[in-house]
Amino acid sequence: MARATSAKTYLWCQTCRRSYSHADAPDGICPVCVAPMREMSRFAAIARGFMANELALSPLQTKHRQLIQLTWTRNGMGERYYQVLAPEMPYSRFEAMVTGLLMRGADEGWVRFVFPPSPSSDESAYRLEFVDEERFVRELEALAGGNAGDGVMG
């Protein structure tokens, strides 16, 4: 019966002001901002989506977040951090949370992202640098619920 209900409803993220199918967020957590979402009818989700269009994040903000996510997860680093830390959350949520952590780190100055002035096929031109690596380790352990081992990968 739950399957029939989920086919007729969507999940709404109040923070992002977007709706998602249950398949896009099986744990009920927004895949973009990691906020808990609430279930609502299809019609209500569509209506809210139309009303929220003017309040939506800029495509530049969304693409910037994606670029940061692609930078830190490339070459399997996201999966390696996830395996080492073994947090009690799905990988998609972990990835979104670490992306947010790294963005905050960039704002606070303990992480730096380096991007080329124009798009480049050389992936090494897109990189993450730690100004304060110890701070990153502490923040990452706290994010993962403190169940991280001593072997955090860098």
N, C-alpha and C positions, 0 to 999 in steps of 0.2 A: 504494500500500500504506500510506503514511503516513496517508492519509485514513481508512482502515479502523481503524488503530491509534488515531487521535485520537478516533474515535467511541466507542471502548470504554474510553477513559481520561479522566481529569480532571487538572487541575493543582492542586496543593495548596500553599497558602502557610502555612508554619510560623509566621510572625510573626502573621498575622491569624487563623490556625487556621480557614481557610475553603477551600473548593474552588471552582474555576472551570472552565467549559468552555474548550476551546481557542479557540473563537470570541471569548470574553470577554477573553482575554489571548493574542493571537496571537504576541506576542514572548516569552512565557513569564515576563513580569514582572507581579507583582501590581498590579492597577489601583488598589488602595487604598493600600498602603504602599510600593510600588515594590521590594519584595524579589523576588529570583529564586524561582521556584516549581519544584517537581518533579512529574513525571508519576507517576500511580498509577492503579490499577484503579478502576472505578466503585464497587465494593463497599468497598474500602479508604477511598476519599474519603467515602462516605456514613457509614461507621462512625466515621471520625475526626471528621466533622461533628457526629454525635450526641454523641460524647465531649467535643467542644470547646464545646458549647452553654453550659455553665456558665462557661467561660473566655472567652467572646466579649466583645467591646467592648460597652459600654453603648450603647443606641440614642441616648442623649444625646450621647455622644462622636462617634458616626457623623454625626448630624444637625449637630452643631457644625462638624465638618470640612466637611460639604457646604455649610453656610452661608458659611463662609470661602471655599470654592472658588467658589461662585456670586457672591460679592461681588467678588472680584478678576477674574473672567473675564467679567463682564457687559459689554454693549456691545461685544463682540468684542475686549476687551483681551487675553485669553489668546492668541487667534490672532495678534494684532499682535505681542506679545512673541515668540511662536514664530517668526513670519516674520522679524523683525528679527535675532533671535539665531541662527536656523537651526541649532539643536542637532542632533546626530546621534542622534536618538531619536524614537520615535513621539510624536505630540501628546499622547496619553493619559498617557504616562509623564512627559512634560514638565509637564503640568498637575498631576499628582499630586506631582511633586517641588517645583514652585513653591508649591503649597499647603502642603506640609510646611515649606518655607523660611519662608513668611510666618507660619506658626504658631510656628516657632522665634523669628522676629523679634518676634512679639507677646510671647512668654515672656521674651525678653531686653530688651524695651523699645524697640527701634528701629523697630517697626511698631505701629500702633494700629488696631483695628477698632472702628467705631462702629455700634451697632445700636440701634434704637428700643426702648423698654421693653415694647412689645407689637407684634404683627405689623402691618405697615403696607403699604398699596398704593403708597406713595410710595417708589420705589426709591432715591431720593437719600438717604433716611434710613439706608440701609445703605452704609457707605463704608469705605474704607481710607485711612489717613493715615500718611505716613512721617515719623517723628521724626528719622531719620537717612537721608536719601535716598541719600547717597553709599555708605553701608554696604549698602543694598539693591542698588545697582548692582554693587558689588564681589561680593556674595554671588551675585547672579543670573548674572554673567559666569562665576564659578567653577562654578556649577551647570551651566551650559550648555557646560562644557568649555573655556572660554576662547576660543571661536570667535565671540564676540559682536562686533559692530561698535561704532563710537563712537556710533551713533545710538540708544541705548536710549530707549524711549518712556516717558514718565511720566504 
